[in-house]
Amino acid sequence: MSEISNSDFDFVRDLVYKESAIAIDPDMKYLVESRLTSLTRKTDYKSLDELLRALRSGRDGALGARVVDAMTTNETSFFRDSHPFDTLCKDVLPAIAKSHSGTINIWCAACSTGQEPYTIAMAIHEQCPELASRIAITGTDISAEVVAKASAGRYNRLEVNRGLPMQLLTKYFVQQGLSWEVSSKLRDMVSFEQLNLIRDWRGLPDMDVIFLRNVLIYFDPDVKTRILQKSCTVLKPGGCLFLGLSETTLNLNTDYQRVTTDRSHYYKIA
């Protein structure tokens, strides 16, 4: 694998931070080299050096976005940390359903390849099916590549083996050769679009529930605060925010207060 110069490493770090607010640590040079080498194989550039020269020149308008895509972490699985989905279905959604009679909008921010939105749809069908017809789930991610995969709703054996019980696999997926494809029952509840959390959120409907799990860990405190404050502007009164298990609003300037249940916890605007 080719090594990149310190100058190129700093250039990529600055680009990724400017475009996504993701901070790449100074000791992560090997990771950047590895991911850019993999990206080079997917392009017409003959070497990593050639790709970096094109990136610096700006002559390839789409390359910057592809580099940012390559630097994002797309770690996900079905029913990851299962308790939030139980809390959503047993505590949160029934209360929201009583508060208004319209569509219940759920946003999965930074949804990667779609496992979380489809998990929510399955959990609703399993635990509160009477609400399924009222639910609209929107999954977004900065990466066009993973949004396309999420929209396709097709997963290989390794992906469905990560967290997805066999009975739900056979109930909500259709086997297509060596892959499994989500059924129309789930697809009708979920839509996907590309969205950068540090850019414009225009076009999002007001949300009843926001899943912003395992996302804030990649940002510095100022960016975390801005995103949380911005999320308040799209959350309906009485709406709820779910963060990852290792994430918190503590020491951040937000209006959120933690609500603890016997299954999990979530946040509401004070």
Backbone bond lengths (Angstrom), bond angles and torsions (degrees), N, CA, C in turn:
res aa  C-N    CA-C-N  psi(-1)  N-CA   C-N-CA  omega(-1)  CA-C   N-CA-C  phi
1 M - - - 1.454 - - 1.526 109.72 -
2 S 1.324 116.46 134.42 1.454 121.22 -178.64 1.523 110.73 -70.41
3 E 1.325 114.68 145.06 1.460 119.83 174.52 1.523 108.90 -93.60
4 I 1.331 115.44 145.32 1.455 119.27 176.47 1.524 108.31 -103.21
5 S 1.320 115.13 153.70 1.460 120.13 -179.45 1.529 109.78 -72.43
6 N 1.309 115.92 161.41 1.465 120.22 176.35 1.525 111.04 -60.67
7 S 1.323 115.57 -35.21 1.459 120.46 179.20 1.534 110.89 -64.48
8 D 1.337 116.17 -45.80 1.468 119.82 178.00 1.527 111.16 -65.48
9 F 1.317 116.78 -39.28 1.460 121.32 177.79 1.529 110.76 -59.47
10 D 1.333 116.24 -46.32 1.460 119.82 178.86 1.526 111.30 -65.36
11 F 1.330 116.45 -36.28 1.466 120.15 178.54 1.528 110.52 -62.74
12 V 1.328 116.84 -44.65 1.464 120.93 179.57 1.526 110.40 -66.20
13 R 1.319 117.03 -43.19 1.475 120.07 178.36 1.521 110.49 -57.81
14 D 1.329 116.86 -45.55 1.469 120.73 -179.19 1.523 111.36 -64.99
15 L 1.337 116.18 -41.90 1.459 120.34 179.24 1.526 110.84 -61.22
16 V 1.325 116.27 -47.93 1.470 120.25 -177.66 1.522 110.27 -63.81
17 Y 1.324 117.38 -40.65 1.467 119.09 179.50 1.531 110.98 -66.64
18 K 1.314 116.57 -42.03 1.464 120.25 -179.61 1.522 111.47 -62.62
19 E 1.321 117.29 -40.92 1.458 120.96 -173.83 1.529 113.74 -88.09
20 S 1.339 117.96 -22.37 1.464 119.12 -174.67 1.522 114.17 -134.72
21 A 1.333 117.33 -11.06 1.474 123.49 -174.88 1.521 112.31 67.40
22 I 1.328 117.48 11.23 1.459 120.88 175.18 1.527 108.33 -80.84
23 A 1.334 115.21 123.87 1.458 120.28 -177.87 1.527 110.13 -93.47
24 I 1.315 116.42 118.98 1.463 121.83 176.22 1.523 108.42 -92.57
25 D 1.312 117.35 121.69 1.459 121.93 -177.10 1.526 110.86 -65.44
26 P 1.334 116.96 149.88 1.474 120.29 -179.57 1.522 114.05 -60.08
27 D 1.344 117.89 -22.24 1.465 119.99 -178.62 1.533 112.43 -93.72
28 M 1.333 117.25 15.34 1.464 120.71 -176.92 1.527 112.19 -106.41
29 K 1.322 116.47 27.70 1.464 120.36 -179.08 1.529 111.39 -60.54
30 Y 1.335 116.55 -40.91 1.461 119.26 -179.28 1.525 111.23 -60.82
31 L 1.353 116.58 -39.66 1.465 120.42 179.43 1.521 110.81 -63.04
32 V 1.322 116.38 -42.92 1.466 120.32 179.05 1.524 110.06 -63.40
33 E 1.328 117.01 -44.77 1.471 120.14 177.79 1.518 111.14 -58.64
34 S 1.324 117.09 -44.38 1.456 121.43 -177.67 1.525 111.65 -64.04
35 R 1.319 115.89 -46.23 1.472 118.64 -176.65 1.527 112.00 -71.97
36 L 1.322 117.21 -35.09 1.459 118.67 177.32 1.526 111.40 -72.13
37 T 1.313 117.43 -32.50 1.469 120.22 174.97 1.527 110.00 -63.66
38 S 1.327 116.89 -42.90 1.466 120.46 176.83 1.521 110.94 -63.17
39 L 1.332 116.73 -40.08 1.463 120.05 178.06 1.523 111.13 -64.19
40 T 1.320 117.14 -40.00 1.465 120.64 -179.63 1.529 110.80 -56.88
41 R 1.330 117.17 -38.94 1.468 121.11 -179.66 1.535 112.26 -64.78
42 K 1.330 116.52 -21.19 1.473 120.54 -179.60 1.520 112.21 -93.11
43 T 1.337 116.91 1.10 1.453 121.26 -178.48 1.527 110.44 -117.56
44 D 1.327 115.44 -177.91 1.465 120.88 177.13 1.528 111.92 -90.73
45 Y 1.315 116.78 1.39 1.469 118.94 179.18 1.527 109.68 -73.94
46 K 1.316 115.28 139.23 1.466 120.14 -172.73 1.527 112.68 -83.79
47 S 1.332 117.09 -15.64 1.457 119.89 -178.40 1.518 109.46 -155.67
48 L 1.319 114.90 165.05 1.458 120.07 176.55 1.520 110.41 -64.34
49 D 1.327 117.38 -38.29 1.468 120.39 178.87 1.530 110.77 -61.13
50 E 1.336 116.17 -41.43 1.470 120.00 179.80 1.526 110.22 -64.67
51 L 1.330 116.81 -41.41 1.468 120.58 178.06 1.525 110.76 -61.59
52 L 1.333 116.78 -43.46 1.457 120.32 -178.49 1.527 111.60 -66.89
53 R 1.332 117.34 -36.33 1.471 119.83 176.55 1.522 110.38 -63.92
54 A 1.325 116.29 -41.40 1.465 119.94 178.42 1.525 110.93 -66.03
55 L 1.336 116.00 -37.81 1.455 120.29 179.41 1.529 110.57 -63.38
56 R 1.330 116.24 -44.32 1.461 120.18 -179.58 1.528 111.79 -67.32
57 S 1.324 116.89 -35.80 1.470 120.46 -176.95 1.519 112.72 -73.41
58 G 1.330 115.86 -27.00 1.454 120.01 -178.55 1.515 114.18 78.14
59 R 1.336 117.13 8.90 1.468 119.49 -175.72 1.533 112.65 -73.61
60 D 1.325 116.64 -20.58 1.464 121.44 176.95 1.523 107.32 -104.29
61 G 1.319 115.98 99.92 1.459 120.94 -172.20 1.507 115.01 -61.42
62 A 1.331 117.08 -28.41 1.454 120.30 -176.92 1.524 113.09 -91.36
63 L 1.333 117.21 -9.34 1.460 119.64 -171.88 1.532 112.10 -67.99
64 G 1.306 116.94 -38.74 1.458 119.56 -179.85 1.518 112.01 -57.62
65 A 1.331 116.02 -44.67 1.461 120.11 179.05 1.522 111.36 -64.32
66 R 1.331 116.69 -36.09 1.463 119.92 179.28 1.520 111.44 -68.93
67 V 1.319 116.27 -35.15 1.463 119.79 176.83 1.529 110.35 -66.49
68 V 1.328 116.59 -43.20 1.465 119.85 177.06 1.523 109.89 -61.21
69 D 1.329 116.49 -43.67 1.473 120.49 176.28 1.523 110.96 -55.23
70 A 1.326 115.43 -44.64 1.464 120.05 -176.93 1.526 111.66 -65.39
71 M 1.321 117.17 -27.14 1.463 120.91 -177.23 1.525 113.13 -87.25
72 T 1.322 117.57 -12.15 1.460 119.51 -179.66 1.524 109.98 -79.95
73 T 1.315 115.30 149.27 1.459 121.96 -179.96 1.524 108.89 -95.69
74 N 1.320 116.80 123.94 1.460 121.78 -176.49 1.523 111.86 -111.49
75 E 1.316 116.14 41.41 1.456 121.74 178.85 1.532 109.41 -74.31
76 T 1.314 117.33 122.39 1.455 121.50 179.82 1.517 109.24 -160.90
77 S 1.315 115.50 166.80 1.464 120.61 176.34 1.518 107.87 -163.72
78 F 1.309 116.27 165.95 1.459 120.54 175.84 1.532 109.91 -72.99
79 F 1.334 115.66 142.99 1.471 122.90 177.48 1.526 112.43 49.60
80 R 1.314 115.73 41.80 1.464 120.72 178.65 1.532 109.59 -67.48
81 D 1.320 117.51 125.16 1.470 121.96 -175.97 1.534 108.83 52.27
82 S 1.303 117.59 72.02 1.469 123.77 -163.85 1.528 115.34 -57.05
83 H 1.347 118.78 -25.43 1.459 120.22 -173.43 1.533 114.88 -58.74
84 P 1.335 120.72 -38.70 1.472 118.27 178.95 1.525 113.79 -58.02
85 F 1.318 117.65 -32.75 1.461 119.98 -179.62 1.530 110.80 -72.12
86 D 1.342 116.31 -34.56 1.466 119.73 174.66 1.528 110.35 -66.51
87 T 1.320 116.27 -43.94 1.466 120.34 178.57 1.519 111.13 -61.52
88 L 1.328 116.21 -42.48 1.459 120.76 178.11 1.524 110.99 -56.41
89 C 1.321 116.00 -48.07 1.467 120.20 -173.10 1.525 113.42 -79.79
90 K 1.317 117.51 -33.17 1.459 120.52 -175.54 1.519 113.09 -89.82
91 D 1.325 117.61 -33.33 1.469 121.21 -173.95 1.528 113.65 -112.35
92 V 1.318 116.90 -49.44 1.456 120.76 -169.41 1.525 112.91 -78.32
93 L 1.327 117.54 -54.91 1.462 119.84 -174.24 1.528 113.67 -63.79
94 P 1.333 120.47 -41.48 1.468 118.50 177.81 1.529 112.61 -59.30
95 A 1.330 117.12 -38.45 1.465 120.12 178.62 1.523 111.15 -67.69
96 I 1.330 117.06 -41.83 1.461 120.37 179.01 1.523 110.31 -65.81
97 A 1.317 117.08 -40.32 1.462 121.04 -179.50 1.524 111.69 -60.03
98 K 1.320 116.64 -33.36 1.470 120.48 178.86 1.527 111.92 -77.37
99 S 1.328 116.62 -22.33 1.466 120.51 -175.03 1.528 113.20 -79.17
100 H 1.325 117.16 -26.21 1.470 120.20 175.65 1.519 108.96 -155.91
101 S 1.331 115.57 163.63 1.471 120.23 -172.76 1.524 113.07 -104.36
102 G 1.328 116.98 3.07 1.455 119.57 -176.01 1.519 113.34 -89.42
103 T 1.340 114.13 -165.62 1.462 120.59 177.51 1.528 110.28 -64.45
104 I 1.319 116.02 139.13 1.462 122.02 175.94 1.530 107.35 -98.86
105 N 1.328 115.75 112.29 1.466 121.15 -175.73 1.522 111.06 -95.53
106 I 1.333 115.75 128.81 1.461 122.89 178.11 1.523 108.36 -121.56
107 W 1.325 115.82 130.03 1.466 121.02 179.88 1.517 109.77 -113.50
108 C 1.328 116.68 124.85 1.461 123.06 171.56 1.523 107.54 -104.22
109 A 1.326 116.04 101.22 1.463 120.83 -179.26 1.525 109.57 -83.77
110 A 1.333 115.91 143.80 1.470 121.34 -177.05 1.521 110.41 52.42
111 C 1.328 115.46 54.98 1.474 122.12 -171.85 1.518 113.25 -81.21
112 S 1.336 117.95 -4.15 1.461 121.20 -179.39 1.538 110.03 55.74
113 T 1.320 117.79 -132.23 1.469 120.91 -172.71 1.535 113.50 -86.55
114 G 1.327 117.40 14.24 1.458 120.05 166.67 1.507 117.69 99.30
115 Q 1.328 118.20 -2.02 1.468 118.72 -176.68 1.534 112.51 -60.46
116 E 1.330 117.66 -38.84 1.466 119.43 -178.09 1.532 112.24 -66.55
117 P 1.337 121.11 -49.67 1.465 119.26 177.44 1.532 113.38 -58.35
118 Y 1.327 117.06 -41.26 1.462 119.15 178.62 1.526 111.25 -68.68
119 T 1.332 117.43 -32.67 1.467 120.57 175.17 1.519 110.27 -62.60
120 I 1.327 116.78 -44.43 1.464 120.51 178.53 1.522 110.51 -59.85
121 A 1.323 116.55 -43.69 1.465 119.76 179.17 1.528 111.38 -61.81
122 M 1.331 117.35 -42.65 1.470 120.40 177.62 1.522 111.28 -64.75
123 A 1.331 117.09 -43.55 1.464 120.67 -179.32 1.522 110.68 -60.77
124 I 1.318 116.81 -40.05 1.463 120.17 179.16 1.519 110.62 -65.24
125 H 1.318 117.36 -44.89 1.467 120.09 178.16 1.522 111.47 -61.80
126 E 1.324 116.89 -34.40 1.457 120.34 -177.63 1.526 112.53 -81.19
127 Q 1.316 118.35 -37.37 1.461 120.54 -169.55 1.530 114.94 -108.60
128 C 1.306 118.14 -27.56 1.476 120.13 176.76 1.528 108.92 -144.85
129 P 1.326 116.29 62.88 1.473 120.58 -174.24 1.522 114.00 -61.22
130 E 1.327 116.62 -23.74 1.462 119.82 -179.88 1.531 112.06 -65.29
131 L 1.338 117.39 -16.64 1.465 121.45 179.66 1.525 113.29 -97.77
132 A 1.320 117.56 -9.15 1.471 120.93 -172.05 1.522 112.82 -55.91
133 S 1.315 117.94 -38.13 1.468 120.86 -176.64 1.526 112.07 -70.34
134 R 1.328 116.94 -14.38 1.470 120.82 -178.96 1.527 112.88 -98.62
135 I 1.319 116.90 -5.27 1.462 121.00 -171.85 1.530 111.71 -93.33
136 A 1.330 116.18 133.65 1.470 122.67 171.06 1.522 107.40 -126.53
137 I 1.328 116.65 117.43 1.463 122.37 -177.15 1.527 109.05 -107.46
138 T 1.322 116.20 127.21 1.460 121.88 177.48 1.527 108.92 -113.03
139 G 1.323 116.30 122.41 1.454 121.24 174.85 1.513 110.00 -105.63
140 T 1.321 117.32 133.16 1.466 120.73 178.44 1.524 110.45 -130.95
141 D 1.314 115.12 154.97 1.466 121.03 175.85 1.525 108.29 -157.04
142 I 1.322 116.13 154.68 1.457 121.06 178.65 1.521 111.98 -70.88
143 S 1.327 117.13 -24.53 1.463 122.02 -173.04 1.527 111.82 -91.33
144 A 1.314 116.43 120.44 1.465 120.57 177.36 1.523 110.97 -63.49
145 E 1.327 116.34 -34.72 1.464 120.56 -177.77 1.526 111.55 -64.99
146 V 1.331 117.43 -45.80 1.464 118.29 -178.02 1.522 111.08 -75.51
147 V 1.326 117.93 -29.79 1.473 120.03 175.30 1.521 110.17 -63.19
148 A 1.320 116.30 -40.01 1.468 119.67 178.00 1.528 110.87 -63.56
149 K 1.318 117.06 -40.78 1.464 120.43 178.54 1.523 110.80 -66.53
150 A 1.330 116.04 -42.12 1.464 119.26 178.28 1.521 111.29 -61.54
151 S 1.313 116.02 -43.13 1.472 120.42 179.35 1.521 111.56 -62.51
152 A 1.335 116.46 -37.25 1.467 120.28 178.67 1.523 110.80 -66.86
153 G 1.337 117.15 -31.38 1.469 120.63 177.28 1.514 113.74 63.25
154 R 1.313 116.20 33.91 1.467 120.33 -178.81 1.526 109.33 -119.19
155 Y 1.333 116.55 129.38 1.456 121.91 -173.62 1.522 110.40 -131.74
156 N 1.333 115.09 145.64 1.458 119.35 178.62 1.526 110.82 -84.34
157 R 1.309 116.06 177.27 1.460 121.23 -175.32 1.527 111.61 -60.63
158 L 1.328 117.00 -42.02 1.464 120.08 179.89 1.519 110.92 -61.03
159 E 1.323 116.91 -41.25 1.469 121.07 -177.65 1.523 111.97 -68.37
160 V 1.333 118.30 -41.58 1.467 118.95 -179.40 1.527 111.11 -75.23
161 N 1.320 116.93 -21.03 1.463 119.36 177.19 1.523 112.59 -76.04
162 R 1.316 117.40 -11.23 1.467 121.35 -179.81 1.526 110.04 -90.67
163 G 1.314 116.30 87.77 1.459 121.25 171.32 1.503 116.90 92.54
164 L 1.315 118.79 -8.18 1.456 120.92 -175.19 1.527 110.39 -98.05
165 P 1.337 118.12 112.86 1.464 120.45 178.87 1.528 111.49 -60.65
166 M 1.321 115.97 145.58 1.461 120.36 -176.65 1.524 112.06 -57.96
167 Q 1.340 117.14 -39.45 1.465 118.74 -177.56 1.528 112.04 -65.28
168 L 1.336 116.97 -30.48 1.465 119.61 177.26 1.527 111.18 -80.64
169 L 1.317 116.56 -31.66 1.462 119.82 175.48 1.524 110.64 -60.17
170 T 1.317 116.41 -48.72 1.466 119.50 -178.03 1.524 112.50 -72.71
171 K 1.324 116.42 -22.71 1.471 120.45 -177.89 1.523 112.54 -84.09
172 Y 1.327 117.24 -35.33 1.468 120.40 -171.08 1.520 114.26 -117.86
173 F 1.344 117.81 2.28 1.463 121.17 179.22 1.524 109.81 -129.36
174 V 1.316 114.83 153.41 1.465 122.30 177.20 1.525 107.86 -117.52
175 Q 1.326 116.58 128.64 1.465 119.32 -179.20 1.525 110.09 -74.99
176 Q 1.324 114.43 131.48 1.463 122.10 177.57 1.522 107.56 -127.14
177 G 1.320 117.48 91.94 1.462 120.51 -176.29 1.512 110.23 66.19
178 L 1.329 116.46 -121.82 1.454 121.63 179.58 1.533 112.55 -91.46
179 S 1.323 117.15 2.85 1.457 121.59 -178.14 1.522 111.01 -116.08
180 W 1.333 114.56 166.56 1.461 122.08 175.00 1.525 108.49 -122.40
181 E 1.339 115.99 132.83 1.462 121.03 -176.48 1.521 110.16 -116.06
182 V 1.350 116.53 137.01 1.457 119.72 -178.84 1.526 110.19 -63.07
183 S 1.315 115.26 144.97 1.458 120.53 -179.40 1.525 110.59 -76.92
184 S 1.325 115.40 165.34 1.462 120.33 178.53 1.524 111.47 -62.37
185 K 1.317 117.00 -25.74 1.464 121.59 178.94 1.524 111.02 -59.28
186 L 1.326 116.81 -38.35 1.451 121.00 176.64 1.524 111.21 -84.89
187 R 1.308 116.01 -43.60 1.465 120.53 -175.57 1.522 111.74 -58.78
188 D 1.340 117.18 -33.89 1.461 120.92 -179.40 1.526 112.47 -67.45
189 M 1.328 116.88 -18.93 1.463 120.49 -178.36 1.522 112.68 -94.43
190 V 1.330 117.69 -16.64 1.460 121.09 -167.35 1.530 110.92 -123.27
191 S 1.324 116.13 137.57 1.464 121.93 171.78 1.527 108.41 -132.27
192 F 1.326 115.67 159.50 1.460 120.49 -176.31 1.521 110.61 -132.56
193 E 1.332 115.05 148.80 1.458 120.26 173.47 1.518 109.70 -154.18
194 Q 1.318 115.53 158.85 1.460 120.47 178.86 1.518 109.23 -82.43
195 L 1.328 116.62 134.20 1.464 120.86 179.64 1.524 109.16 -154.50
196 N 1.318 115.63 133.87 1.458 123.03 177.55 1.529 107.57 -100.27
197 L 1.322 117.31 120.74 1.467 121.28 -174.14 1.522 113.48 -62.60
198 I 1.331 118.54 -23.22 1.459 119.19 179.64 1.526 111.77 -97.79
199 R 1.315 117.12 7.11 1.462 121.45 177.05 1.537 109.42 -111.77
200 D 1.321 115.64 -156.84 1.458 122.24 -175.70 1.525 111.21 -72.72
201 W 1.316 117.02 134.36 1.470 122.03 175.30 1.530 111.54 -101.31
202 R 1.300 117.09 12.46 1.457 120.60 -177.01 1.530 110.27 -57.33
203 G 1.323 115.36 138.88 1.461 120.47 -179.46 1.512 113.09 104.90
204 L 1.334 116.78 -20.15 1.464 118.81 175.95 1.520 109.94 -72.89
205 P 1.325 118.36 134.83 1.466 119.25 172.92 1.520 110.27 -72.87
206 D 1.320 117.23 164.87 1.461 119.94 172.57 1.524 108.71 -62.61
207 M 1.327 115.46 137.68 1.459 120.72 -171.77 1.528 112.19 -107.84
208 D 1.329 115.36 143.62 1.463 121.54 172.27 1.525 110.78 -87.58
209 V 1.324 116.04 -32.92 1.469 121.65 -178.37 1.521 108.49 -140.41
210 I 1.329 116.31 136.15 1.464 121.70 174.35 1.515 108.76 -121.68
211 F 1.324 116.36 126.67 1.464 122.59 170.12 1.528 107.19 -100.99
212 L 1.331 115.92 111.67 1.460 122.70 179.39 1.519 107.08 -124.06
213 R 1.315 114.93 54.67 1.466 120.71 -169.43 1.522 111.78 -92.15
214 N 1.341 113.65 136.00 1.469 121.06 175.27 1.524 112.28 57.89
215 V 1.336 114.87 37.79 1.461 122.20 -179.90 1.525 110.20 -117.35
216 L 1.319 116.29 -46.87 1.462 120.69 -174.98 1.521 112.65 -62.19
217 I 1.316 116.95 -23.54 1.474 120.24 -178.74 1.525 112.42 -60.41
218 Y 1.320 117.92 -18.43 1.463 120.90 -178.04 1.528 112.77 -91.57
219 F 1.346 117.23 -2.08 1.458 121.04 -175.06 1.519 112.37 -114.27
220 D 1.331 115.43 157.06 1.463 119.49 174.74 1.537 108.90 -79.65
221 P 1.347 117.95 167.01 1.472 120.27 -174.10 1.527 114.86 -56.47
222 D 1.327 118.08 -38.26 1.466 119.97 -179.74 1.526 111.57 -64.43
223 V 1.324 116.66 -42.31 1.464 120.44 179.22 1.526 110.03 -68.38
224 K 1.330 116.99 -41.70 1.463 119.91 176.14 1.521 110.79 -55.13
225 T 1.317 116.07 -46.92 1.464 120.52 -179.04 1.515 111.10 -61.92
226 R 1.334 117.69 -44.64 1.468 120.74 -179.09 1.525 111.17 -61.77
227 I 1.329 116.46 -42.47 1.468 119.63 -178.93 1.526 110.55 -67.13
228 L 1.323 117.21 -42.70 1.462 119.92 179.12 1.523 111.24 -65.25
229 Q 1.319 117.41 -41.66 1.463 119.82 177.30 1.529 111.21 -63.41
230 K 1.312 115.35 -39.91 1.468 119.62 179.30 1.522 111.04 -66.79
231 S 1.336 116.67 -35.51 1.468 119.46 179.95 1.523 111.17 -63.04
232 C 1.325 116.90 -29.45 1.473 120.02 177.59 1.527 111.50 -61.78
233 T 1.326 116.88 -28.98 1.466 120.17 -176.30 1.520 112.74 -76.10
234 V 1.332 118.20 -17.66 1.466 120.43 179.24 1.527 111.96 -109.87
235 L 1.330 117.30 0.33 1.461 121.19 -179.54 1.522 109.48 -94.06
236 K 1.311 116.76 126.05 1.461 121.04 178.99 1.528 110.51 -65.40
237 P 1.332 117.27 156.13 1.463 119.61 172.44 1.528 110.56 -55.11
238 G 1.324 116.38 131.16 1.463 120.19 -177.05 1.509 113.80 85.65
239 G 1.340 116.72 -1.60 1.458 120.30 -179.68 1.516 112.37 -74.03
240 C 1.333 115.51 169.13 1.462 120.96 -173.53 1.524 111.34 -131.04
241 L 1.330 115.03 147.49 1.457 122.77 178.14 1.521 109.13 -119.03
242 F 1.342 116.23 131.45 1.463 121.81 174.44 1.525 108.85 -109.11
243 L 1.329 116.64 129.45 1.452 122.73 173.34 1.522 109.31 -111.63
244 G 1.334 116.39 171.30 1.455 120.62 177.18 1.517 111.47 -70.48
245 L 1.321 116.40 164.72 1.456 121.05 -176.12 1.521 112.53 -61.01
246 S 1.330 117.54 -32.22 1.459 120.79 -177.95 1.521 112.38 -95.09
247 E 1.314 117.78 6.57 1.465 121.89 -176.43 1.529 110.39 -106.58
248 T 1.322 115.88 153.58 1.457 120.95 -177.58 1.521 109.55 -154.37
249 T 1.327 115.71 162.48 1.464 121.05 173.41 1.524 111.41 -96.51
250 L 1.329 118.06 0.23 1.455 121.86 -179.29 1.532 110.73 -58.89
251 N 1.327 114.72 137.91 1.472 122.49 178.53 1.522 113.28 66.95
252 L 1.332 116.68 14.27 1.455 121.65 174.86 1.527 108.14 -115.54
253 N 1.309 116.59 142.92 1.463 121.44 -175.38 1.528 110.52 -81.42
254 T 1.326 116.25 83.16 1.460 121.17 -179.87 1.526 109.15 -135.12
255 D 1.342 115.26 169.30 1.469 121.32 178.74 1.519 112.13 -98.23
256 Y 1.314 117.36 11.02 1.460 119.82 -176.53 1.530 111.54 -80.98
257 Q 1.333 114.45 143.20 1.455 121.66 171.43 1.524 109.03 -122.72
258 R 1.313 115.30 140.87 1.469 121.20 -177.61 1.520 110.79 -78.23
259 V 1.330 115.20 135.85 1.465 122.66 174.47 1.523 107.46 -116.38
260 T 1.327 117.27 121.45 1.456 121.90 -177.92 1.518 110.36 -103.72
261 T 1.322 115.99 133.28 1.461 121.65 175.19 1.525 108.19 -117.60
262 D 1.325 116.32 177.75 1.465 118.62 178.71 1.516 111.84 -74.82
263 R 1.333 117.98 -9.03 1.461 121.59 -179.63 1.528 112.54 -105.52
264 S 1.331 116.34 -36.81 1.458 119.74 -170.78 1.522 107.99 -165.46
265 H 1.328 115.88 -154.91 1.455 120.29 173.24 1.527 108.47 -151.87
266 Y 1.336 114.66 160.87 1.442 121.40 176.97 1.525 107.49 -150.89
267 Y 1.330 117.40 -176.16 1.460 121.44 -175.55 1.508 109.88 -128.13
268 K 1.337 114.45 144.00 1.461 121.56 174.35 1.527 108.00 -129.47
269 I 1.329 115.46 155.92 1.459 120.08 178.12 1.518 108.89 -74.43
270 A 1.319 115.44 130.05 1.466 120.58 -177.67 1.525 111.76 -64.11
